Amino acid sequence: MVTPRRLGLFGGTFDPPHFGHVAALRAAAATQYFECIEVTVAGNPYLKSATGPVRPAALRLAMARAAFSGLDLVRVSDREITREGPSYTIDTVRELLEECDALDVIVGADLVGQIDSWHDAKQLQRLVRVGVVPRPGGSGVISSGWDCYEIAMEPVDLSSSFIREIPNTLENLREFVPEAVIPLYESFQG
């Protein structure tokens, strides 16, 4: 019997990628559910850009590659950056299902309460399982109808918005983001 190819999808703005993202990817890889986990950097993060400016997509992609490329099973993708228009998870899911048998979307527990509001959520619900990464302040409770499970790990109390708000010192950045990300993050003077 052939084992189905299952991929994980971990999407985000990654402005900047941080140690919480790294921990989530390591925990997802440790489940041994996946042949590969694709990190997809949002090109036009319509939900995030409505709340404030984000760094250019090319810079966020470079930071994600610097942060995640050395992790087991992880590939960093520009598919949402090269696609025109807003970045919708459903579009990425449809593309990825052409190259695998099954797909899990990996999200933080702080986001599962919003998943029903995502673009074409009903279709997404039929196509994927949802792996939930514990986060402080996140219930991890998803509405009925979704096939979901928890990815075991210690919650990491860290967010990209927190990093953007703290003083941009080398000491602060070293505490929260991978070393290879720091020069890229500091290069933007927007």
Backbone bond lengths (Angstrom), bond angles and torsions (degrees), N, CA, C in turn:
res aa  C-N    CA-C-N  psi(-1)  N-CA   C-N-CA  omega(-1)  CA-C   N-CA-C  phi
1 M - - - 1.457 - - 1.527 109.42 -
2 V 1.308 117.59 133.04 1.467 123.29 -179.46 1.523 109.02 -83.98
3 T 1.325 116.10 131.97 1.459 120.94 177.05 1.525 108.90 -74.55
4 P 1.337 117.77 130.55 1.469 119.15 178.88 1.524 111.03 -64.37
5 R 1.320 115.47 144.65 1.465 120.20 175.32 1.517 108.71 -80.16
6 R 1.328 116.36 113.58 1.459 121.13 178.06 1.527 108.09 -110.57
7 L 1.337 114.54 128.37 1.456 120.75 176.24 1.521 109.63 -109.51
8 G 1.317 115.48 152.58 1.452 121.80 170.38 1.519 108.73 -106.58
9 L 1.310 116.05 146.22 1.469 121.71 176.63 1.521 107.98 -122.32
10 F 1.329 115.74 120.58 1.459 122.77 178.78 1.520 106.53 -122.84
11 G 1.310 116.02 96.97 1.455 120.13 -177.09 1.507 112.17 -103.11
12 G 1.311 115.15 161.45 1.454 118.62 177.16 1.514 112.33 174.43
13 T 1.309 114.28 177.53 1.452 121.31 178.23 1.527 109.97 -82.19
14 F 1.333 116.82 -37.86 1.468 123.24 178.59 1.525 111.38 54.26
15 D 1.344 114.62 59.23 1.459 121.80 -177.74 1.522 110.64 -125.80
16 P 1.334 118.58 69.73 1.459 130.66 3.45 1.535 111.90 -101.43
17 P 1.353 116.63 167.94 1.465 119.92 169.19 1.526 108.41 -69.93
18 H 1.330 116.83 144.68 1.465 119.94 -174.30 1.529 111.22 -139.49
19 F 1.331 115.45 -179.20 1.465 120.48 -176.11 1.530 112.98 -64.84
20 G 1.314 118.88 -24.35 1.462 120.77 174.39 1.520 110.90 -65.88
21 H 1.338 117.04 -41.52 1.470 121.13 176.00 1.534 110.09 -62.52
22 V 1.331 116.20 -44.08 1.467 120.84 -179.92 1.526 109.68 -60.14
23 A 1.323 117.08 -45.83 1.471 120.90 179.92 1.525 111.27 -61.87
24 A 1.329 117.07 -41.18 1.469 121.00 179.57 1.531 110.72 -63.46
25 L 1.325 117.28 -42.92 1.458 120.44 179.34 1.519 111.93 -66.50
26 R 1.321 116.85 -39.80 1.474 119.67 176.97 1.527 110.91 -64.11
27 A 1.322 116.85 -41.52 1.466 120.68 179.28 1.528 110.67 -65.61
28 A 1.323 117.14 -41.38 1.470 120.55 178.74 1.528 110.38 -63.96
29 A 1.323 117.34 -42.83 1.468 120.56 178.46 1.529 110.74 -63.54
30 A 1.334 116.97 -36.35 1.471 121.36 -178.48 1.532 112.88 -67.35
31 T 1.330 117.90 -18.60 1.468 120.05 178.50 1.522 111.63 -66.38
32 Q 1.315 116.62 -22.63 1.466 123.95 -176.33 1.528 112.03 62.76
33 Y 1.330 116.91 22.63 1.466 121.52 175.39 1.519 111.95 -79.77
34 F 1.321 116.58 -24.95 1.457 120.47 -164.42 1.520 113.30 -113.76
35 E 1.303 114.21 143.82 1.454 120.56 169.16 1.527 109.05 -80.19
36 C 1.343 114.87 -32.15 1.459 121.35 -178.67 1.526 108.22 -157.11
37 I 1.324 116.33 148.98 1.463 122.00 173.12 1.523 106.91 -119.50
38 E 1.322 115.18 119.56 1.456 119.16 178.70 1.518 109.55 -94.18
39 V 1.314 115.45 124.14 1.458 122.21 171.16 1.520 105.88 -92.47
40 T 1.315 115.67 119.12 1.456 120.88 -177.51 1.526 109.68 -114.06
41 V 1.304 116.03 118.49 1.459 122.60 -179.23 1.525 108.46 -85.54
42 A 1.321 116.05 124.01 1.467 121.08 -179.00 1.523 110.24 -64.80
43 G 1.315 115.67 127.62 1.461 120.17 177.67 1.513 111.19 -75.19
44 N 1.319 115.59 -52.54 1.459 122.17 178.21 1.525 106.58 -125.68
45 P 1.336 117.21 85.50 1.464 120.72 -176.12 1.525 110.70 -74.34
46 Y 1.326 115.76 86.19 1.464 121.20 -170.62 1.525 112.66 -57.54
47 L 1.328 119.08 -34.04 1.471 120.33 179.34 1.524 111.33 -73.56
48 K 1.341 117.53 -38.88 1.466 121.27 -179.33 1.516 112.30 -76.48
49 S 1.330 116.62 -42.85 1.463 118.65 -175.71 1.520 112.23 -67.10
50 A 1.333 116.64 -18.21 1.468 120.16 176.62 1.530 111.14 -73.28
51 T 1.342 117.09 -19.70 1.466 120.33 -177.55 1.526 112.89 -101.07
52 G 1.326 117.98 -3.93 1.455 120.60 178.75 1.512 111.08 157.34
53 P 1.334 117.10 172.32 1.460 120.45 -177.61 1.531 111.53 -70.01
54 V 1.323 115.34 148.67 1.460 121.46 173.79 1.525 108.13 -123.78
55 R 1.315 115.98 154.67 1.461 120.40 177.97 1.531 109.30 -62.98
56 P 1.332 117.08 158.03 1.461 120.40 179.25 1.532 111.73 -57.81
57 A 1.319 115.59 147.09 1.461 121.60 -176.31 1.526 112.27 -57.04
58 A 1.308 117.86 -41.59 1.470 120.70 -178.67 1.530 111.20 -62.19
59 L 1.315 117.26 -37.79 1.459 120.96 178.28 1.532 110.67 -69.72
60 R 1.332 117.03 -42.13 1.464 120.02 178.60 1.527 111.07 -64.84
61 L 1.331 117.08 -35.65 1.463 121.03 175.33 1.526 110.95 -64.70
62 A 1.324 117.01 -44.94 1.467 120.72 178.63 1.527 110.87 -61.64
63 M 1.339 116.74 -40.28 1.469 119.63 177.93 1.527 110.86 -65.34
64 A 1.334 117.73 -41.09 1.465 120.99 179.21 1.524 110.55 -64.03
65 R 1.311 116.29 -41.94 1.477 119.11 177.71 1.524 110.61 -62.79
66 A 1.313 117.26 -41.64 1.461 120.98 178.75 1.529 111.07 -64.15
67 A 1.318 117.10 -37.71 1.465 121.31 -176.51 1.526 113.95 -79.05
68 F 1.339 117.67 -36.01 1.463 120.27 -166.61 1.518 116.12 -116.34
69 S 1.311 119.25 -14.85 1.466 120.43 -171.77 1.522 113.97 -59.45
70 G 1.306 118.64 -26.94 1.452 120.76 -179.15 1.525 114.66 -87.51
71 L 1.324 117.73 1.17 1.463 120.87 -177.33 1.527 111.27 -83.67
72 D 1.317 116.31 143.59 1.459 121.94 178.25 1.519 111.17 -57.27
73 L 1.313 116.12 135.90 1.463 126.17 174.39 1.524 114.46 71.02
74 V 1.319 119.14 -2.99 1.462 121.59 -171.89 1.521 111.39 -95.26
75 R 1.337 114.95 134.33 1.464 121.66 168.06 1.527 106.82 -125.93
76 V 1.307 115.96 139.28 1.469 121.64 179.98 1.525 107.50 -101.10
77 S 1.324 115.86 129.24 1.459 121.61 -172.94 1.531 112.14 -116.29
78 D 1.313 114.35 148.19 1.461 121.03 174.38 1.526 111.45 -104.84
79 R 1.343 118.26 12.88 1.475 120.71 -172.27 1.520 113.26 -58.04
80 E 1.330 118.72 -34.41 1.465 119.47 179.67 1.525 111.74 -79.82
81 I 1.310 116.18 -22.29 1.469 120.29 177.36 1.523 110.19 -76.15
82 T 1.317 116.91 -38.19 1.464 120.44 -178.09 1.528 112.19 -81.13
83 R 1.320 117.51 -15.01 1.464 121.20 178.21 1.524 109.09 -81.79
84 E 1.303 117.25 138.64 1.467 122.33 178.19 1.528 110.64 -70.40
85 G 1.317 116.78 149.90 1.461 121.77 172.76 1.514 114.39 83.19
86 P 1.338 115.61 -170.55 1.465 120.71 -178.41 1.532 111.47 -63.53
87 S 1.326 116.10 154.34 1.458 121.97 177.94 1.524 109.56 -89.00
88 Y 1.324 115.74 107.31 1.457 121.36 177.60 1.520 109.41 -109.89
89 T 1.317 116.19 130.75 1.455 121.47 179.20 1.519 111.40 -56.90
90 I 1.321 117.81 -39.13 1.464 120.97 -177.68 1.529 111.86 -58.99
91 D 1.322 118.05 -36.96 1.467 120.84 179.31 1.528 110.64 -66.68
92 T 1.317 116.60 -41.18 1.459 121.11 178.39 1.524 110.11 -67.16
93 V 1.317 117.01 -40.93 1.469 121.17 177.74 1.530 110.13 -59.16
94 R 1.301 117.29 -47.05 1.475 120.31 -179.83 1.531 111.01 -59.56
95 E 1.329 117.09 -41.38 1.470 120.23 177.90 1.518 111.22 -64.64
96 L 1.327 116.99 -46.02 1.461 120.48 -176.68 1.522 112.47 -67.69
97 L 1.316 117.75 -32.30 1.467 120.19 179.31 1.524 112.46 -66.69
98 E 1.325 117.05 -13.71 1.461 120.14 173.80 1.523 111.64 -76.04
99 E 1.338 118.08 -16.10 1.464 120.78 -178.36 1.529 113.82 -117.92
100 C 1.324 117.79 7.95 1.461 120.04 179.10 1.520 109.78 -147.77
101 D 1.324 115.40 171.38 1.466 121.13 179.38 1.519 112.38 -91.96
102 A 1.321 116.57 -29.07 1.463 121.02 -177.63 1.521 108.59 -151.47
103 L 1.330 114.73 152.53 1.467 120.01 -175.16 1.517 110.40 -139.97
104 D 1.325 115.34 134.61 1.459 121.84 174.23 1.517 108.18 -115.01
105 V 1.325 116.74 133.82 1.454 121.93 172.66 1.523 106.77 -93.51
106 I 1.312 116.80 127.59 1.467 122.72 -177.70 1.526 107.83 -102.49
107 V 1.341 115.69 121.46 1.468 120.38 -178.04 1.517 110.50 -134.48
108 G 1.315 115.33 156.32 1.454 120.79 174.34 1.521 110.93 -75.79
109 A 1.322 116.43 150.36 1.468 121.61 -179.80 1.522 111.83 -59.18
110 D 1.331 117.38 -23.51 1.464 120.77 177.99 1.530 112.37 -72.49
111 L 1.341 117.76 -15.80 1.463 120.70 -178.22 1.522 114.38 -102.75
112 V 1.331 118.35 -15.12 1.467 118.68 -173.56 1.518 112.70 -63.60
113 G 1.312 118.41 -27.75 1.456 120.72 177.13 1.514 113.14 -67.73
114 Q 1.338 116.83 -17.61 1.468 121.86 -179.36 1.521 113.45 -96.47
115 I 1.317 117.57 -10.47 1.467 120.75 -168.60 1.526 113.11 -61.16
116 D 1.325 117.32 -30.90 1.470 119.62 177.76 1.529 112.32 -67.12
117 S 1.336 117.36 -18.74 1.467 120.30 -179.69 1.527 112.14 -92.48
118 W 1.334 117.82 -3.35 1.456 120.35 179.83 1.522 109.91 -66.92
119 H 1.299 115.98 153.85 1.459 122.42 179.56 1.532 110.64 -55.78
120 D 1.319 116.49 126.53 1.467 123.95 178.24 1.540 111.72 56.15
121 A 1.326 115.76 43.70 1.465 121.98 -176.09 1.527 112.80 -59.43
122 K 1.316 118.33 -37.10 1.474 120.33 -179.48 1.521 111.19 -62.22
123 Q 1.323 116.81 -42.23 1.467 120.29 176.91 1.524 110.24 -66.81
124 L 1.313 117.36 -42.03 1.459 121.92 177.96 1.525 110.24 -58.67
125 Q 1.310 116.55 -41.72 1.459 122.64 180.00 1.536 111.69 -58.60
126 R 1.319 116.56 -35.51 1.470 120.93 -179.90 1.531 112.57 -77.76
127 L 1.319 117.54 -22.09 1.464 120.82 -171.42 1.523 115.73 -97.70
128 V 1.339 118.41 -24.00 1.471 119.76 -170.67 1.527 112.36 -131.74
129 R 1.332 113.64 160.50 1.454 121.26 161.94 1.522 105.99 -96.01
130 V 1.330 116.59 158.98 1.463 120.96 -179.28 1.528 108.52 -120.03
131 G 1.333 115.71 119.15 1.458 122.14 173.51 1.516 108.16 -93.48
132 V 1.329 116.52 122.71 1.462 121.33 -174.93 1.525 109.77 -105.05
133 V 1.321 115.02 122.94 1.459 122.89 177.62 1.527 107.82 -92.84
134 P 1.342 118.83 125.46 1.470 119.80 179.87 1.522 111.87 -60.16
135 R 1.325 115.94 139.60 1.469 122.95 176.74 1.511 108.23 -139.02
136 P 1.334 118.93 139.46 1.459 119.69 173.61 1.529 109.34 -58.13
137 G 1.304 115.41 136.07 1.452 120.02 179.35 1.511 113.94 83.42
138 G 1.312 117.13 -4.07 1.461 120.48 178.57 1.513 109.63 -105.28
139 S 1.311 116.38 133.41 1.462 119.76 -177.87 1.519 111.71 -77.77
140 G 1.330 116.86 -27.91 1.450 120.03 -176.01 1.517 112.01 74.62
141 V 1.339 116.84 3.84 1.459 120.83 -178.67 1.524 108.84 -87.24
142 I 1.307 114.80 124.38 1.460 120.83 179.91 1.525 107.24 -113.70
143 S 1.315 117.04 148.05 1.459 119.66 -177.85 1.526 110.63 -64.23
144 S 1.298 116.21 160.93 1.464 120.48 -176.93 1.516 110.98 -64.53
145 G 1.302 114.86 155.60 1.452 121.12 179.55 1.513 113.79 101.48
146 W 1.318 117.15 -17.36 1.460 121.59 178.27 1.521 109.33 -91.74
147 D 1.313 117.24 141.36 1.459 123.16 173.71 1.526 106.05 -92.05
148 C 1.334 116.26 104.64 1.465 118.13 -174.58 1.517 111.21 -134.11
149 Y 1.320 114.42 163.31 1.463 123.11 179.39 1.521 107.74 -153.53
150 E 1.330 116.43 160.75 1.466 120.91 178.77 1.517 110.13 -95.55
151 I 1.311 115.87 137.39 1.463 122.54 172.69 1.522 106.48 -91.70
152 A 1.312 116.61 119.11 1.469 121.36 -174.20 1.530 110.92 -71.00
153 M 1.324 114.33 125.21 1.467 121.58 172.93 1.522 108.33 -172.38
154 E 1.313 115.59 160.81 1.460 120.07 172.84 1.528 108.11 -74.31
155 P 1.334 118.34 129.69 1.466 119.52 179.33 1.529 111.60 -60.06
156 V 1.303 115.85 142.19 1.460 122.26 177.33 1.525 107.25 -111.32
157 D 1.318 115.84 120.91 1.463 121.04 -177.81 1.525 109.45 -88.38
158 L 1.327 115.50 81.53 1.455 121.20 -175.53 1.522 108.70 -155.91
159 S 1.314 115.64 142.15 1.463 120.12 176.10 1.523 109.22 -142.31
160 S 1.322 114.90 156.40 1.466 120.13 176.95 1.518 111.05 -63.21
161 S 1.334 116.80 -37.15 1.472 118.80 -179.75 1.529 110.60 -64.46
162 F 1.330 117.91 -37.31 1.465 120.89 176.17 1.533 109.92 -60.02
163 I 1.323 116.65 -45.81 1.472 120.69 -178.66 1.529 110.64 -62.77
164 R 1.322 117.08 -39.96 1.473 119.76 179.26 1.526 111.68 -65.99
165 E 1.334 117.66 -25.54 1.470 121.28 -176.43 1.525 113.75 -88.16
166 I 1.333 118.39 -22.18 1.464 119.98 -177.56 1.526 110.18 -79.87
167 P 1.343 117.48 160.43 1.465 118.92 175.80 1.529 110.65 -57.20
168 N 1.309 115.49 134.59 1.461 122.57 -174.54 1.535 109.93 -81.59
169 T 1.330 116.17 66.31 1.464 120.13 177.94 1.523 109.01 -102.34
170 L 1.316 116.42 155.30 1.460 121.30 178.80 1.531 110.33 -59.13
171 E 1.314 116.80 -41.16 1.475 121.15 179.33 1.532 111.20 -59.88
172 N 1.328 116.88 -46.57 1.467 120.48 178.35 1.522 111.68 -62.61
173 L 1.320 116.26 -46.90 1.461 119.90 -177.43 1.525 111.18 -63.24
174 R 1.313 117.99 -41.50 1.475 120.77 179.67 1.528 112.00 -61.47
175 E 1.312 116.59 -28.10 1.462 120.31 179.56 1.530 112.10 -73.87
176 F 1.338 117.21 -25.82 1.466 119.66 -169.41 1.522 116.13 -120.36
177 V 1.319 118.87 -21.42 1.466 120.04 -177.22 1.532 110.31 -128.03
178 P 1.340 116.44 151.36 1.466 118.83 176.94 1.529 111.52 -58.33
179 E 1.300 115.50 145.54 1.472 122.56 -175.88 1.528 112.16 -53.41
180 A 1.326 117.80 -40.83 1.466 121.11 -177.13 1.528 112.61 -67.23
181 V 1.323 117.52 -18.43 1.465 121.72 -179.87 1.527 111.54 -81.09
182 I 1.324 117.06 -29.44 1.467 121.69 -170.63 1.527 113.96 -54.79
183 P 1.346 120.30 -51.64 1.474 117.76 -178.31 1.533 112.65 -63.71
184 L 1.315 117.11 -32.48 1.466 120.18 177.55 1.520 110.34 -68.27
185 Y 1.309 116.49 -45.69 1.462 121.46 -179.79 1.528 110.75 -61.35
186 E 1.322 115.89 -43.08 1.466 120.55 -178.84 1.535 112.56 -72.18
187 S 1.333 117.79 -18.59 1.467 120.61 -175.72 1.515 113.14 -71.78
188 F 1.330 117.47 -19.24 1.461 120.44 -176.62 1.525 109.63 -87.80
189 Q 1.301 115.31 124.79 1.457 121.08 -178.78 1.522 111.61 -112.38
190 G 1.339 117.78 29.01 1.454 122.61 -175.64 1.457 112.99 -65.42
